[in-house]
Amino acid sequence: MSSPTAPMSPNPEPDAVSGPDAVSGPDSAPGPDPELPPESEPGASPAAFLLDRGLARPGEPARWTPLAGGVSSDLWRVDLPGRSLCVKRALSRLRVAADWRAPVSRNAYEWAWMRFAARHRPDSVPELLAHDAEAGLFAMAFLPPERYPVWKTQLFHGRVEVTTAAAVGELLGTLHAASAKDADLAAEFATDDNFHALRVEPYLLATATAHPELSDLLHGLARRTATTHLALVHGDVSPKNILVGPDAPVLLDAECAWYGDPAFDLAFCVNHLLLKSLVLPAFREDLLRSAQVLAEQYLRCVDWEPRQALDARVASLLPALLLARVDGKSPAEYLTDDRHRQFVRGAATALLRSPLPTTADLLTTWTKALDGSTDTA
């Protein structure tokens, strides 16, 4: 990893519900006095945290730049003489239209997940610098965006490289395999309440409320997901949280970390590629191929349970996540065309009512539906 003094960049992409704001550079949005960085939550000063951990020195100038787009945390780039780093703090109320609250203790689990990932794949997370569990703060190195572009940005700019998807699938499968059947990790990440608040309720249960005709199916998927405990789940494997590093993908934002159903991570990531294949028809073929290869590379790593069992859970969960990005608490910000939203509702409803046995089958069905629609070109 880069040294703590190297300029580095965390995820500058907006969260799916925050809109397309770009991250300001350090010269365009100077922060306040270094002792008073932007505050939105009560608690310990982030500046005092850096001083206490020896990451900043008394009296030296510091520029705090809020990084735009986060809905679940405050995130700052901190420029100090000759070095830059990131400070992150979890919010108790997420920045979305709906009233969505979650315990700030998730910050400690994110830190713990990143430490786990660093032990097994050191190149898969930023360098970790310091953590204050009581204050819900941690600091990490800042990766330069010119060397670590955000995958979501690349995809929307038409740079759809199947090799990137393959690397993401392999990395995710490797981390799941390293954590499977680990009783210590299961105890450390018994974060069922966090995962319910951040994923099960806003995605599956909120969508069930919006679609009472599908309520039994969605509640069944929610129960199955919540009661499956097989591996350490990241919980937010989205292109906005993946940097395309020079050697390997870098995963960010593990606030939802939970020892649970690894099928959730694979379904969550493939879901994003399917939605982008809908709204980016010029790159549709490569996006669908990326989804296929990502799933294939992941499934090659599955050795903790029968592959077909996990694959079937992914295939049945994916339609629920598709529908959630239209009618759940976290709608995808790029689904602005009502024709696209209606397509997702129709396709997801059909797949929920007639679940398919494999992810490959689902991708084939989704592709045929796209090809047969006059409103998705």
C-alpha positions in Angstrom: 0.0 0.0 0.0 1.0 3.6 -0.3 2.5 5.4 2.6 0.4 7.5 4.9 1.9 10.6 3.4 1.1 9.8 -0.2 -1.9 11.7 -1.6 -4.7 9.1 -1.9 -8.4 9.1 -2.7 -11.4 7.4 -1.1 -14.6 6.9 -3.1 -15.6 10.2 -4.6 -18.8 8.8 -6.3 -22.2 9.8 -5.0 -24.3 7.2 -3.1 -27.2 5.9 -5.2 -29.6 8.2 -3.6 -27.6 11.4 -3.4 -27.4 12.7 -6.9 -24.5 13.2 -9.3 -22.4 15.7 -7.4 -18.7 15.5 -8.0 -16.1 15.7 -5.3 -14.5 19.1 -4.9 -10.8 19.4 -5.1 -8.9 20.7 -2.1 -8.5 24.2 -3.6 -12.1 24.6 -4.6 -13.7 24.1 -1.2 -11.3 25.0 1.6 -12.5 23.8 5.0 -12.6 25.8 8.2 -10.0 26.0 10.9 -8.3 22.7 11.5 -9.6 22.5 15.0 -13.2 22.9 13.7 -13.8 20.6 10.7 -17.3 20.5 9.3 -19.6 19.1 12.0 -22.9 17.3 11.5 -22.9 14.9 14.5 -22.2 15.5 18.2 -19.1 13.8 19.6 -15.4 14.1 19.6 -13.7 16.5 17.2 -12.3 14.8 14.1 -9.4 17.3 14.3 -8.7 16.3 18.0 -8.8 12.7 16.9 -6.0 13.3 14.4 -3.9 15.1 17.0 -4.4 12.4 19.6 -3.4 9.7 17.1 -0.3 11.5 16.0 -1.6 11.9 12.4 -1.5 15.7 12.7 0.9 17.9 14.7 -0.2 20.9 16.9 -0.1 24.2 15.1 0.3 22.9 11.6 -2.1 24.0 8.9 -4.8 21.6 7.8 -7.5 21.9 5.1 -10.7 19.9 5.6 -12.6 19.2 2.4 -15.9 17.4 2.7 -16.2 14.7 0.1 -19.6 15.0 -1.5 -22.1 12.3 -2.1 -22.1 10.2 1.1 -25.5 9.6 2.7 -24.4 7.4 5.6 -21.3 9.1 6.9 -19.3 12.3 7.0 -16.1 11.9 4.9 -13.3 14.4 4.6 -10.1 14.7 2.8 -7.6 16.3 5.1 -4.6 18.0 3.5 -1.6 18.5 5.8 1.9 19.7 4.9 3.3 17.1 2.5 0.5 14.6 3.1 -3.2 13.9 2.8 -5.5 11.4 4.4 -9.2 10.7 4.9 -11.4 10.8 8.0 -14.7 9.1 8.2 -17.5 9.3 10.7 -20.8 7.4 10.7 -24.1 9.4 10.8 -27.0 8.3 13.0 -29.6 9.5 10.4 -28.8 8.9 6.8 -29.1 11.7 4.2 -32.1 10.3 2.3 -35.7 11.5 1.8 -37.0 8.6 3.9 -36.5 8.5 7.7 -33.6 6.0 7.7 -31.6 5.6 10.9 -28.9 3.2 11.8 -26.6 2.7 14.8 -23.2 4.5 14.5 -21.5 1.4 15.9 -21.3 0.2 12.3 -18.2 2.4 12.0 -16.3 0.0 14.2 -17.5 -3.0 12.1 -16.4 -1.3 9.0 -12.9 -0.8 10.5 -12.9 -4.4 11.5 -14.0 -5.6 8.1 -11.2 -3.6 6.5 -8.6 -5.1 8.8 -9.9 -8.6 7.9 -9.6 -7.8 4.2 -6.1 -6.3 4.7 -4.9 -9.5 6.3 -6.0 -11.6 3.3 -5.7 -9.2 0.4 -3.6 -6.2 1.5 -4.2 -4.5 -1.9 -8.0 -4.6 -1.5 -8.4 -1.8 0.9 -6.8 1.6 1.6 -4.0 1.7 4.2 -5.6 1.9 7.7 -4.2 4.6 10.0 -6.2 5.0 13.2 -9.6 4.3 14.7 -11.6 5.7 17.6 -14.5 3.3 18.3 -16.2 5.4 20.9 -16.3 8.5 18.7 -17.2 6.5 15.5 -14.1 7.8 13.7 -11.4 6.3 11.6 -8.6 7.6 9.4 -7.2 5.9 6.2 -4.9 6.8 3.5 -6.0 8.8 0.4 -5.6 7.1 -3.0 -5.0 9.4 -6.0 -8.0 9.3 -8.3 -5.8 9.3 -11.4 -4.4 5.9 -10.3 -7.5 4.6 -8.5 -10.6 5.6 -10.6 -14.0 4.8 -9.3 -15.5 1.8 -11.2 -18.9 3.5 -11.4 -17.4 6.5 -13.1 -15.6 4.3 -15.6 -18.8 2.5 -16.4 -20.8 5.6 -17.0 -18.1 7.0 -19.2 -18.3 3.8 -21.4 -15.1 2.2 -20.1 -16.5 -1.2 -19.5 -13.7 -3.7 -19.1 -14.7 -7.3 -18.4 -11.3 -7.9 -16.8 -12.3 -5.4 -14.0 -15.5 -7.3 -13.4 -13.6 -10.6 -13.3 -11.2 -9.2 -10.7 -14.0 -8.0 -8.5 -15.7 -11.4 -8.6 -12.5 -13.2 -7.8 -11.7 -10.8 -4.9 -15.1 -11.1 -3.4 -15.1 -14.8 -3.7 -11.6 -15.0 -2.1 -12.7 -12.9 0.9 -15.8 -14.9 1.4 -13.9 -18.2 1.2 -11.3 -16.9 3.7 -14.1 -16.1 6.2 -16.4 -19.1 5.8 -17.0 -21.4 8.7 -15.0 -19.1 11.0 -16.6 -19.1 14.4 -14.5 -16.2 15.7 -15.5 -14.0 12.8 -19.1 -15.1 13.2 -19.0 -13.9 16.8 -17.2 -10.7 16.0 -19.6 -9.7 13.2 -22.9 -10.8 14.8 -24.3 -7.5 13.5 -27.8 -8.7 12.6 -29.3 -5.5 13.9 -27.1 -3.3 11.8 -27.7 -5.3 8.7 -31.4 -5.3 9.3 -31.4 -1.5 9.6 -29.1 -0.9 6.6 -30.1 -3.6 4.2 -33.0 -5.9 5.1 -35.5 -3.2 6.1 -34.8 -0.5 3.5 -34.3 -2.8 0.6 -36.6 -5.9 1.1 -39.2 -4.9 3.7 -39.7 -1.3 2.4 -40.2 -2.7 -1.1 -42.7 -5.2 0.3 -44.7 -2.3 1.7 -44.7 -0.6 -1.7 -45.8 -3.9 -3.4 -48.3 -5.6 -1.1 -49.0 -8.2 -3.8 -45.4 -9.3 -3.5 -45.2 -9.0 0.3 -45.1 -12.7 1.1 -42.3 -13.3 -1.4 -40.2 -10.4 -0.2 -40.7 -11.2 3.5 -39.7 -14.7 2.7 -36.4 -13.5 1.1 -35.8 -11.2 4.0 -36.2 -14.0 6.5 -34.0 -16.4 4.5 -31.3 -13.7 4.2 -31.4 -12.7 7.8 -31.1 -16.3 9.1 -28.3 -17.5 6.8 -24.9 -17.2 8.4 -22.1 -18.6 6.3 -19.4 -16.0 5.6 -18.3 -12.4 6.2 -20.5 -10.1 4.1 -19.3 -6.6 3.0 -22.9 -5.5 2.4 -22.3 -2.7 -0.1 -20.4 -4.1 -3.0 -21.4 -1.5 -5.5 -19.4 0.1 -8.4 -19.5 3.4 -6.5 -17.5 1.7 -3.6 -14.9 0.0 -5.8 -11.7 1.7 -7.0 -10.0 0.2 -10.0 -6.4 0.0 -8.7 -3.3 -0.6 -10.8 -3.0 -4.1 -9.3 -6.4 -5.0 -8.0 -9.8 -3.6 -7.1 -10.0 -1.7 -3.8 -13.2 -2.1 -1.7 -14.6 0.8 0.3 -17.6 1.5 2.6 -18.0 -1.7 4.6 -20.5 -0.2 7.1 -22.9 -3.0 6.5 -20.4 -5.7 7.4 -22.1 -8.8 8.8 -21.5 -12.5 9.2 -24.3 -13.8 7.1 -25.3 -14.8 3.6 -22.5 -14.3 1.0 -25.1 -14.5 -1.8 -26.2 -11.0 -0.8 -22.9 -9.5 -1.8 -22.8 -11.2 -5.2 -26.5 -10.3 -5.9 -26.0 -6.7 -4.8 -23.1 -6.2 -7.2 -24.6 -7.9 -10.2 -27.7 -5.9 -9.6 -25.9 -2.7 -10.3 -24.5 -4.0 -13.6 -28.0 -5.1 -14.7 -29.5 -1.7 -14.0 -26.7 0.0 -15.9 -27.2 -2.3 -18.8 -30.8 -0.8 -18.9 -29.8 2.8 -18.9 -26.6 2.6 -21.0 -27.7 0.8 -24.1 -24.6 1.7 -26.0 -22.5 -0.4 -23.6 -25.2 -3.0 -22.9 -23.4 -6.0 -24.3 -20.2 -5.3 -22.3 -22.1 -4.6 -19.1 -24.1 -7.9 -19.4 -20.9 -9.8 -20.2 -19.3 -8.1 -17.1 -22.1 -9.3 -14.9 -21.8 -12.8 -16.3 -18.0 -13.0 -15.8 -18.1 -11.4 -12.3 -20.6 -14.1 -11.2 -18.6 -16.9 -12.9 -15.3 -15.9 -11.3 -17.0 -15.6 -7.9 -18.6 -19.0 -8.1 -15.3 -20.6 -8.9 -14.2 -19.6 -5.4 -17.2 -21.1 -3.6 -16.0 -24.1 -1.5 -17.9 -23.6 1.7 -21.2 -24.9 0.4 -22.6 -26.4 -2.8 -22.2 -23.8 -5.5 -25.6 -24.5 -6.9 -27.2 -23.7 -3.5 -25.5 -20.3 -3.3 -26.2 -19.6 -7.0 -29.9 -20.3 -6.5 -30.1 -17.9 -3.6 -28.4 -15.2 -5.7 -30.9 -15.8 -8.6 -33.9 -15.5 -6.3 -32.6 -12.5 -4.4 -31.6 -10.4 -7.5 -35.2 -9.6 -8.6 -35.9 -8.2 -5.1 -32.9 -6.0 -5.2 -33.8 -4.8 -8.7 -37.2 -3.8 -7.5 -35.7 -2.2 -4.4 -33.7 0.2 -6.5 -37.0 1.6 -7.8 -39.4 1.3 -4.9 -37.3 0.8 -1.8 -35.7 3.4 0.5 -32.6 3.7 -1.7 -33.7 4.2 -5.3 -30.9 4.4 -8.0 -30.4 8.0 -8.9 -29.9 7.3 -12.5 -33.3 5.6 -13.0 -34.9 8.9 -13.9 -36.9 7.7 -16.9 -40.3 6.3 -15.9 -40.0 3.8 -18.8 -36.9 2.3 -17.2 -38.6 2.2 -13.8 -41.6 0.4 -15.3 -39.4 -2.0 -17.1 -37.6 -2.9 -13.8 -40.9 -3.4 -12.0 -42.2 -5.7 -14.7 -39.1 -7.8 -15.1 -38.5 -8.0 -11.4 -42.0 -9.0 -10.6 -42.0 -11.8 -13.2 -38.7 -13.1 -11.8 -39.9 -13.0 -8.2 -43.0 -14.9 -9.1 -41.1 -17.5 -11.2 -37.6 -17.7 -9.7 -34.9 -19.2 -11.8 -32.3 -21.7 -10.6 -29.1 -20.0 -11.6 -27.7 -16.5 -12.0 -26.8 -17.4 -15.6 -30.5 -18.2 -16.3 -31.5 -14.9 -14.8 -29.0 -13.0 -16.9 -30.3 -14.7 -20.0 -33.9 -13.8 -19.1 -33.0 -10.2 -18.4 -31.1 -9.9 -21.7 -34.1 -11.3 -23.6 -36.4 -8.9 -21.9 -34.1 -6.0 -22.8 -33.9 -7.1 -26.4 -37.7 -7.4 -26.6 -38.5 -4.0 -25.1 -39.0 -1.0 -27.3 -38.6 1.4 -24.3 -35.0 0.5 -23.3 -33.0 1.3 -26.4 
